[in-house]
């Protein structure tokens, strides 16, 4: 009595929390505005999969759980809009055509999936249901910015979408969720990817004890660049807006 079943253990190991709230499903689909090819990490029982297809997308759903993958593949076998792949989304090869990613992703795989999206050359957008804390941090909702966001900002826009309460899932997780939206920009904000990334890495490295001191180790004219970007000399690195990082790069690239 009271012991976990093999199904319970599988859910725990795969970080499975299925979205059961139809209003939340509609919110995700509305935010994603799917059109064309959509890849879905963690299709689960297929609630979001079918909603994306009904909204006009061609969906390739990835599911690690063999039982769920087989069941969903069987139930969508006659639907030309849906293809189910049993496997790890983060290990898949990105499509050669423009595509979006939409999914209620496993909390434990969030960083891997976000990293995969940022590296995919033809990705147009990612609409991900993640832990609320993660989404707020990446979107700068606390007034602070992480290195992941700053590094990718010239190529991707990050924003926080609507919140989804924990009661919208089964089993109910211990935290609330939120939609994280990542959109590829029509044109990059910087031309020298390597140089900009080196700037961001140096600034967040804290080698000099502050952003100003760190940048002065490599660049000339740091004080003038900080003034042009509207960054205080003593500003903590995490409080510098990504747009300010772009201005810093424009001023310091020489």
C-alpha positions in Angstrom: 0.0 0.0 0.0 1.2 3.5 -0.8 4.2 2.4 -2.9 4.9 3.9 -6.3 3.8 1.9 -9.4 6.1 1.5 -12.4 4.0 4.1 -14.1 4.6 6.5 -11.2 8.3 5.9 -11.4 8.3 6.5 -15.2 6.5 9.8 -14.7 9.0 10.9 -12.1 12.0 9.9 -14.2 10.7 11.5 -17.3 9.4 14.6 -15.5 5.9 14.1 -16.8 3.2 16.6 -15.8 0.4 16.4 -18.4 -1.5 19.5 -19.4 -5.2 18.9 -18.8 -6.6 22.4 -18.7 -8.2 23.2 -22.0 -7.9 27.0 -21.3 -4.2 26.6 -20.9 -3.9 24.6 -24.1 -5.7 27.4 -25.9 -3.4 30.0 -24.4 -0.3 28.2 -25.6 -1.7 27.7 -29.1 -2.8 31.4 -29.3 0.6 32.5 -28.2 2.4 30.2 -30.6 0.1 31.2 -33.6 1.3 28.0 -35.3 1.7 28.0 -39.1 3.6 25.5 -41.1 6.0 22.9 -39.5 5.9 22.7 -35.7 8.1 20.4 -33.6 6.6 19.4 -30.2 8.9 18.2 -27.4 7.2 15.8 -25.0 3.9 15.2 -26.8 2.6 13.1 -23.9 -1.0 12.2 -24.3 -1.4 14.4 -27.3 -3.7 17.2 -26.0 -1.5 20.0 -27.3 -0.5 17.9 -30.4 -4.0 17.8 -31.6 -4.7 21.4 -30.8 -1.7 22.5 -32.8 -2.8 20.4 -35.7 -6.3 21.8 -35.5 -4.8 25.3 -35.6 -3.2 24.6 -39.0 0.2 23.2 -38.1 2.0 20.2 -39.4 3.2 18.6 -36.2 6.1 16.3 -35.5 5.8 15.2 -31.9 8.6 13.7 -29.9 8.0 11.4 -26.9 10.5 9.5 -24.9 8.0 7.3 -23.1 7.5 4.3 -25.3 4.0 3.5 -24.1 2.8 7.1 -24.6 4.5 7.3 -28.0 2.9 4.1 -29.2 -0.5 5.1 -28.0 -0.4 8.6 -29.6 1.1 7.3 -32.8 -1.8 4.8 -33.1 -4.5 7.3 -32.4 -3.1 9.8 -35.0 -2.1 7.2 -37.6 -4.8 8.4 -40.0 -4.1 12.1 -39.4 -1.7 13.4 -42.1 -1.1 16.5 -40.0 0.7 14.6 -37.2 3.7 12.4 -37.0 4.9 11.0 -33.7 8.6 10.1 -33.1 9.7 8.0 -30.2 12.9 9.6 -29.0 14.7 12.4 -27.4 13.8 15.8 -29.0 17.0 17.4 -27.8 19.0 14.7 -29.8 17.0 15.2 -33.0 18.5 16.9 -36.1 16.8 20.2 -36.8 14.7 20.4 -40.0 16.2 22.0 -43.1 13.1 24.2 -43.5 11.7 27.0 -41.3 9.9 25.6 -38.3 8.7 26.5 -34.8 8.9 24.6 -31.5 5.9 24.5 -29.2 5.6 22.3 -26.2 4.8 21.6 -22.5 8.3 20.6 -21.9 9.7 18.4 -19.1 11.1 20.7 -16.3 14.2 18.6 -16.1 15.0 19.0 -19.8 14.3 22.8 -20.0 17.9 23.9 -20.4 18.7 21.2 -23.0 15.6 22.0 -25.1 16.2 25.8 -25.0 19.8 25.3 -26.0 18.7 23.1 -28.9 16.3 25.8 -30.1 18.9 28.5 -30.0 21.3 26.4 -32.0 18.8 25.4 -34.7 19.5 27.4 -37.9 16.0 27.4 -39.3 14.0 27.9 -36.1 11.6 30.8 -36.3 10.2 30.7 -32.8 9.9 28.6 -29.6 6.8 28.8 -27.4 7.6 26.7 -24.3 5.6 26.0 -21.2 8.2 26.0 -18.4 8.6 26.5 -14.7 7.4 30.1 -14.0 10.6 30.9 -12.2 12.7 29.9 -15.3 10.5 31.8 -17.7 10.7 35.0 -15.5 14.4 34.8 -15.2 15.1 34.3 -18.9 12.6 37.1 -19.9 14.1 39.6 -17.4 10.9 39.8 -15.4 12.8 40.4 -12.2 14.7 43.4 -13.7 17.8 41.1 -14.0 19.1 39.4 -17.1 21.0 36.1 -17.4 23.9 35.3 -19.6 21.8 33.0 -21.7 19.5 35.8 -22.7 22.2 38.4 -23.1 24.3 36.0 -25.3 21.4 35.3 -27.7 19.7 38.7 -27.6 21.1 40.0 -30.9 19.5 37.1 -32.7 16.4 36.2 -30.5 13.8 38.2 -28.7 12.7 36.8 -25.3 9.4 37.6 -23.7 7.2 36.2 -20.9 3.7 35.0 -21.8 0.8 34.1 -19.7 1.0 32.1 -16.5 -0.4 28.6 -16.1 -1.2 27.4 -12.5 0.0 24.1 -11.2 -3.6 22.8 -11.0 -3.6 22.8 -14.8 -1.4 19.6 -14.8 -1.7 16.0 -13.7 0.0 15.0 -11.6 0.0 18.5 -10.0 3.6 19.8 -9.8 5.0 21.7 -6.9 5.4 25.0 -8.8 3.4 27.1 -11.3 4.3 27.4 -15.0 4.4 30.2 -17.5 4.9 30.5 -21.3 8.3 31.5 -22.5 8.4 32.9 -26.0 11.6 33.1 -28.0 11.4 34.7 -31.5 14.2 34.9 -34.1 14.8 38.5 -35.2 14.3 39.3 -38.9 17.9 40.6 -38.9 20.6 40.3 -36.2 21.4 43.3 -34.1 25.2 42.7 -34.4 27.3 41.5 -37.3 30.2 39.9 -35.4 28.8 37.0 -33.5 32.1 35.9 -32.0 33.1 39.3 -30.9 29.8 40.0 -29.2 29.8 36.7 -27.4 33.3 37.3 -26.1 32.1 40.6 -24.7 29.2 39.0 -22.9 31.3 36.2 -21.6 33.9 38.6 -20.3 31.3 40.9 -18.7 29.6 38.0 -16.9 32.9 36.4 -15.9 33.4 38.9 -13.1 37.1 38.7 -13.6 37.6 42.4 -12.7 35.1 42.4 -9.8 32.5 44.5 -11.7 31.3 44.9 -15.2 33.3 48.1 -15.7 36.5 46.5 -14.3 36.0 43.3 -16.3 35.6 45.2 -19.6 38.5 47.5 -19.0 40.8 44.5 -18.9 40.3 44.1 -22.7 38.7 47.2 -24.1 39.5 50.9 -24.5 36.9 53.6 -23.9 34.8 51.6 -21.4 33.6 54.6 -19.4 32.4 56.4 -22.6 30.6 53.2 -23.8 28.9 52.8 -20.4 27.6 56.4 -20.6 26.4 55.9 -24.2 24.5 52.8 -23.1 23.1 54.4 -20.0 24.8 52.0 -17.7 26.0 53.2 -14.3 29.7 52.7 -13.5 28.8 50.5 -10.5 25.8 48.7 -12.2 25.7 44.9 -11.4 26.2 42.9 -14.5 22.8 41.2 -14.3 21.0 44.5 -14.2 22.3 45.6 -17.6 19.5 45.3 -20.2 20.4 43.2 -23.3 19.8 46.3 -25.5 22.4 48.1 -23.5 24.8 45.2 -24.2 24.3 45.8 -27.9 25.1 49.5 -27.5 28.2 48.5 -25.4 29.4 46.3 -28.3 28.8 49.0 -30.9 30.9 51.4 -28.9 33.7 49.0 -27.9 34.2 47.0 -31.0 36.8 49.5 -32.3 
